[in-house]
Amino acid sequence: MNHLPYKTLAEHETLLAERGWLDPVMGSTRLGDWLKEFREKFEECRLDAITTDKRKEFSMPAIGTFNDGLDKVSFSLRYRYDPRLESLTLITIQTKLGRTSWTYFLNGRKEPPTPTDAYQKLRLREGPLRNEIVLNRIQREHDQLNDPFRDPHLDMNHPGFQQTNDLHKEDEFREYPPNDLTSFLNRPSRRR
């Protein structure tokens, strides 16, 4: 089994930096917090694996922004720590853009893709409809900002407006509700 030389936490941090996982597209303002959380999860997983003498896994979520901030890709990096070999292995990377997802099975034998490569693969899988989806989303956001939501029950010009009261029914059946059949049959006759 040919493993990559990345076995320690420091080596994996170097790998992530080399492959672009610590670039600004991955949220440079939150990068320090992400690395801190990565180290904490690794240490927790390592201690748990050592005490149970079994391999343990943990996941690290990440979000990348591409296409001038119009596309957000969700990533989930899944790691495994083996206490017998004292090694950390990157098992899978799950990616998702909109409704399109893709999983990279690395199992410690392959180098991870760059976030940009993963984004390009998702865009190709989503196809030519991607631009239409993004433009529709932008149009909805623009409409919500510039034309606030109108209540169809209050706005008579809204296409969903339904008039719930009929002025003539109120005069004819003032004391008897029109939907109550028993009161309708028992009402006094209007013949005089």
N, C-alpha and C positions, 0 to 999 in steps of 0.2 A: 504494500500500500504506500504510494508516494504522496507524502504529506508536504504541504508548503512549509517553509521554515518559520511561519508565524505561530508561535506557541504561547508567548507571554502577553500580558496586557500592553506593555510598552510596544511590542512588535505589532500588535493589532492597531494601536493608535497611529503608528507610523504608516501602516498599510492604508488605514482610512484617510490619512492626510495625503498620501501619494496618489490614491485613486480618486480624490476630489470630494470625499464625503465631509470634509471640514471646510469646504469652499463657501463663499457668501451665498450661493444659491440654496444652500441647505440651512439658511437662517443664521447668519453671522452674529446677530445680536444675542441669540440664545445659545451660541456655541459653547461658551464656558459652562453654562448650566447643564448642557447635554453631556459634555465630557465628565463633569462631576457625577451626574447620575449614572453614567456608564461605569465609572470606577466603583461607585457604591454598589451597583447591582452585581458587578463582577466579584467584589469582595464578599458580598452576601452569598452568592452562588458558590464561591470557592470554599468558604467556611462550612456551608451546608454539605457540599460534596465530600469534604475531608471528614466531617463527623459521621456521615452515613456510609462512607467508603463506596459511594456510587456516583456515576456521572450525573450531573445536573445541568439544566438548561435555563436560559433567561433570554428575554427579548428586549430590544431597544427600538422604540418607535422614533421616526424622524419625518419631517415634512420638508419638501423642496419646492421652491417656486421657480417656474420657468416661463418663457414666452412673455417677458416683461411683466411678470406677476399675474398673468391671466390664468395660468395653469398651476394647480397645486397637486403634487404627487405625494402620496403617503407611502412611507417605507417602513418595513419592520425587519430588523436584523436579528436573527435568532442564533444564539451562541450556545456552545456546550463546553463544560469544563470537566476534564477527566482527572480525578485525583491521583490515580496510579501513574499516569504519564506526566502529570503536572502540566497539562497543556490546555490551551483555550483554542476552540475551533469555531469558525464561522460556518454554520450549517446551511442556512437558507436566507434569502432576501426576498421578501414579499413586497410587491409594488402595486399601486392602484392609482389610476387616473380616471376620475369620473366613475363610469361603470365597468371600465376595462381593468383587468388585473393580470399580473404575471408573476410567477415565482421562479427564482433562480435557485437550483439545487447545487450547492457548492461542496458540502460534506468535507470541507477542509482540503479538498484536492484541487480546487480551481480558485483563481483570483476573482474577487467580486467585480462586477461591472462598475463603471463610473455612474454617478447619478444622471448625468447627461445622456449616456448611452441607454440607460433604463428608461428615461423619459422618451427618447426617440423611438424605442421599441414599442412603448405603450401608444404613442401617437400613430405609428404605422398600423398597429393592431386595431385602433379605434377607427381608422380610415378617414375618408374625406368628410365625414359628417362632423368631425371634431370642430372645424371652424364654425359650422352652423350652430353647434351646441354652445360654443363660447359666445358667439354674437347674440344668440337668444338670451343667454344669461346676462350679458352686459345690457341688453335692451330692457330686460325686466328690472334690473337694478336702477337704470336710468329713469324708467317710468315711475318707480316707487319713490325716487328722490324728487322728481320734478312734478309729478301729479299724484298727490297722496291718495290713498285708497278711499274710494267713495262707497258709502253704504247703500246697497241697492234698495233697502227698505225705506230710505229717506229721500233718495234722489230720484225724482220722477223721470229724468232723462236717461237714467242708467238702463241698459238693455235687460238687466235682470229684475227690474222693478215689477212687483206684483201688487196690485191694489187689493188690500185685504178687507176694506169696508165698502159697502155699497149703500149709498145714501138713501135709496128708495126702499130697501129692505127694512131699514130702521123705522121708517114711518109706518109701513104696513104691519110689521110684527114688533111693535115697540115693547110690549110686556111679555111676549113669548119668543124665546130664541128660535131661530129658523131650523136648527138642527135637532131639536127635541121633538120627536114624533108623538110621544104621549101627550105632551102639553098642546101640540097642534090639534090632535084629535079631540081633546077635551075642552077646547076653548069655546066660548060662547059664539053662537051664530051671529053673523053680521047682517042678516036679513032683518029689515024692520018694516 
